């Protein structure tokens, strides 16, 4: 098992879930699904920081699908991270790491550029 590049510790805004970034994947602990979502680095299309109120992205010009993603924590109440995948049932995922800026910077180092 490799060592994580970045670990977002458990906090109340992440519903006490932990998020980890490895050199080849992103692991999002998801207590709602009673599982850990594992997203391979080559499946990541985009990652960015978004303001509170996820559904408001519909009015910010992001579109219907982008405004109704899989939210695995309290993304509606704080700045959070929007993850866009190439494949999978849910291509748009939102999570609230402890420091969204550091989390996104670490994720951008593993995203494969085509």
Residue frames relative to the residue before (quaternion, step in Angstrom):
aa qw qx qy qz dx dy dz
X 1.0000 0.0000 0.0000 0.0000 0.00 0.00 0.00
X 0.3722 -0.7404 0.5185 0.2108 3.55 -0.83 0.97
X 0.5325 -0.6207 0.4793 0.3185 3.53 -1.30 0.37
X 0.4930 -0.6772 0.4509 0.3084 3.64 -0.90 0.84
X 0.4760 -0.6419 0.5271 0.2891 3.55 -1.21 0.67
X 0.7915 -0.0152 0.0612 0.6079 3.55 1.02 -0.88
X 0.0806 -0.7686 0.6333 0.0405 3.57 -1.06 0.80
X 0.2191 -0.7460 0.6164 0.1242 3.54 -0.81 1.04
X 0.3478 -0.7757 0.4817 0.2126 3.61 -0.38 1.16
X 0.6385 -0.5230 0.4060 0.3924 3.52 -1.28 0.40
X 0.0965 0.7728 -0.6233 0.0700 3.55 -1.08 0.78
X 0.6753 -0.4983 0.3443 0.4208 3.57 -1.24 0.24
X 0.6729 0.5010 -0.3203 0.4400 3.62 0.96 -0.73
X 0.6925 0.4026 -0.2819 0.5281 3.60 1.22 -0.33
X 0.4533 -0.6981 0.4250 0.3559 3.58 1.32 0.28
X 0.6265 -0.5845 0.3037 0.4166 3.57 1.08 0.88
X 0.4478 0.6489 -0.4740 0.3921 3.56 1.10 0.75
X 0.3097 -0.7492 0.5596 0.1721 3.56 -1.16 0.62
X 0.1529 -0.7788 0.6046 0.0671 3.57 -1.02 0.86
X 0.0745 -0.8188 0.5692 -0.0065 3.58 -0.84 1.02
X 0.1841 -0.7524 0.6239 0.1036 3.53 -1.13 0.77
X 0.0998 -0.7669 0.6335 0.0233 3.54 -0.85 1.10
X 0.6780 -0.5022 0.3399 0.4155 3.59 -1.22 0.22
X 0.7894 0.3029 -0.1529 0.5116 3.61 1.16 -0.51
X 0.8070 0.1414 -0.0610 0.5701 3.60 1.25 -0.08
X 0.3121 -0.6853 0.6245 0.2072 3.48 -1.45 0.22
X 0.1053 -0.7957 0.5949 0.0435 3.60 -0.82 0.96
X 0.0611 -0.7908 0.6088 -0.0123 3.54 -0.72 1.14
X 0.3057 -0.7418 0.5659 0.1901 3.56 -0.51 1.15
X 0.0275 -0.8131 0.5805 -0.0353 3.58 -0.77 1.02
X 0.2268 -0.8101 0.5288 0.1124 3.56 -0.15 1.28
X 0.5526 0.6059 -0.3948 0.4143 3.59 1.17 -0.48
X 0.7476 0.3446 -0.1858 0.5365 3.57 0.97 -0.90
X 0.3612 -0.7502 0.4696 0.2935 3.59 1.33 -0.04
X 0.6441 0.4718 -0.2955 0.5247 3.52 1.08 0.80
X 0.3868 -0.6561 0.5749 0.2989 3.54 -1.35 -0.02
X 0.3162 -0.7337 0.5693 0.1939 3.57 -0.76 1.03
X 0.1030 -0.7854 0.6097 0.0298 3.56 -0.73 1.09
X 0.0590 -0.7946 0.6042 -0.0117 3.57 -0.65 1.17
X 0.3598 -0.7365 0.5259 0.2269 3.61 -0.53 1.12
X 0.6107 -0.5834 0.3929 0.3636 3.59 -1.08 0.71
X 0.6907 0.4761 -0.2970 0.4562 3.61 0.98 -0.73
X 0.6180 0.5210 -0.3491 0.4740 3.61 1.29 -0.01
X 0.5677 0.5965 -0.3832 0.4184 3.61 1.26 -0.16
X 0.2183 -0.7788 0.5779 0.1087 3.57 -0.80 1.04
X 0.7973 -0.1061 0.1423 0.5769 3.55 0.82 -1.05
X 0.0261 -0.7634 0.6447 0.0282 3.52 -1.24 0.52
X 0.1164 0.8021 -0.5746 0.1134 3.56 -0.87 0.95
X 0.4950 -0.6255 0.5141 0.3151 3.52 -1.32 0.35
X 0.1007 -0.7980 0.5939 0.0198 3.55 -0.93 0.96
X 0.5113 -0.6378 0.4755 0.3250 3.60 -1.16 0.54
X 0.6946 -0.4636 0.3352 0.4361 3.61 -1.26 0.21
X 0.7668 0.3396 -0.3064 0.4504 3.53 -1.40 0.31
X 0.2229 -0.8277 0.5082 0.0827 3.52 0.23 1.36
X 0.6783 0.5068 -0.3105 0.4320 3.61 0.83 -0.93
X 0.5698 0.6045 -0.3784 0.4084 3.61 1.20 -0.42
X 0.4973 0.6434 -0.4344 0.3872 3.62 1.23 -0.22
X 0.5315 0.6125 -0.3997 0.4274 3.57 1.22 -0.43
X 0.7405 0.3862 -0.2036 0.5110 3.58 1.04 -0.82
X 0.6156 0.5259 -0.3420 0.4769 3.58 1.30 -0.10
X 0.6050 -0.6085 0.3343 0.3898 3.57 1.27 0.27
X 0.4844 0.6900 -0.4223 0.3331 3.60 1.20 0.34
X 0.5405 -0.6419 0.4005 0.3679 3.62 1.16 -0.35
X 0.6911 -0.5226 0.3392 0.3662 3.52 -1.33 0.48
X 0.6908 0.4852 -0.2910 0.4503 3.60 0.78 -1.01
X 0.6618 0.5127 -0.2998 0.4575 3.59 0.99 -0.83
X 0.6775 0.5109 -0.2843 0.4462 3.59 1.13 -0.63
X 0.7650 0.2877 -0.1739 0.5494 3.61 1.22 -0.28
X 0.1229 0.8263 -0.5344 0.1287 3.60 0.53 1.20
X 0.5938 -0.4764 0.4675 0.4493 3.53 -1.35 -0.24
X 0.0970 -0.7850 0.6111 0.0285 3.59 -0.60 1.16
X 0.1634 -0.8326 0.5241 0.0738 3.58 -0.53 1.12
X 0.7765 0.1587 -0.1400 0.5935 3.59 1.27 0.19
X 0.7655 -0.3862 0.2680 0.4394 3.60 -1.16 -0.54
X 0.0870 0.8525 -0.5102 0.0737 3.60 0.95 0.85
X 0.6231 0.5594 -0.3488 0.4209 3.61 1.11 -0.52
X 0.7287 0.4730 -0.2399 0.4332 3.59 1.13 -0.50
X 0.8043 0.1730 -0.0747 0.5635 3.61 1.20 -0.21
X 0.6567 -0.4262 0.3967 0.4793 3.57 -1.32 0.04
X 0.0078 0.8189 -0.5705 0.0629 3.55 -0.87 0.92
X 0.5020 -0.6411 0.4979 0.2986 3.54 -1.35 0.07
X 0.1969 -0.7531 0.6195 0.1015 3.55 -1.00 0.94
X 0.1142 -0.7924 0.5988 0.0207 3.56 -0.74 1.13
X 0.1017 -0.7780 0.6185 0.0433 3.56 -0.88 0.97
X 0.1866 -0.7998 0.5676 0.0579 3.55 -0.79 1.14
X 0.5449 -0.6016 0.4744 0.3407 3.56 -1.30 0.38
X 0.8186 0.0804 0.0055 0.5687 3.58 0.97 -0.84
X 0.5213 0.6329 -0.4753 0.3189 3.53 -1.33 0.04
X 0.6500 -0.5296 0.3781 0.3926 3.55 -1.25 0.42
X 0.7663 0.1895 -0.1080 0.6043 3.57 0.93 -0.91
X 0.1788 -0.8235 0.5337 0.0703 3.58 -0.32 1.25
X 0.7295 0.3290 -0.2044 0.5638 3.58 1.24 -0.39
X 0.0095 0.7982 -0.5982 0.0709 3.56 -0.70 1.15
X 0.1334 -0.7785 0.6088 0.0742 3.57 -1.07 0.77
X 0.0627 0.7792 -0.6212 0.0556 3.55 -1.05 0.84
X 0.3261 -0.7524 0.5490 0.1617 3.56 -1.26 0.48
X 0.0930 -0.8056 0.5837 0.0402 3.61 0.08 1.23
X 0.6923 -0.4915 0.3287 0.4137 3.58 -1.26 0.33
X 0.7858 0.0724 -0.0182 0.6139 3.59 1.02 -0.83
X 0.2898 -0.8055 0.4882 0.1696 3.62 -0.01 1.25
X 0.6294 0.5520 -0.3441 0.4252 3.62 1.00 -0.75
X 0.6899 0.4615 -0.2750 0.4852 3.59 0.87 -0.95
X 0.6278 0.5463 -0.3302 0.4455 3.58 1.03 -0.81
X 0.6795 0.4775 -0.2842 0.4790 3.59 0.88 -0.95
X 0.6356 0.5256 -0.3337 0.4565 3.61 0.95 -0.81
X 0.6678 0.4855 -0.2992 0.4784 3.60 0.96 -0.83
X 0.6467 0.5180 -0.3187 0.4604 3.61 1.00 -0.78
X 0.6526 0.5296 -0.3253 0.4334 3.58 0.95 -0.80
X 0.6053 0.5565 -0.3625 0.4387 3.60 1.17 -0.41
X 0.7354 0.4073 -0.2414 0.4849 3.62 1.14 -0.49
X 0.5083 0.6442 -0.4352 0.3704 3.62 1.23 -0.23
X 0.3548 -0.7420 0.5378 0.1852 3.54 -0.82 1.07
X 0.2575 -0.7546 0.5871 0.1398 3.57 -0.83 1.01
X 0.3435 -0.7556 0.5250 0.1883 3.59 -0.83 1.01
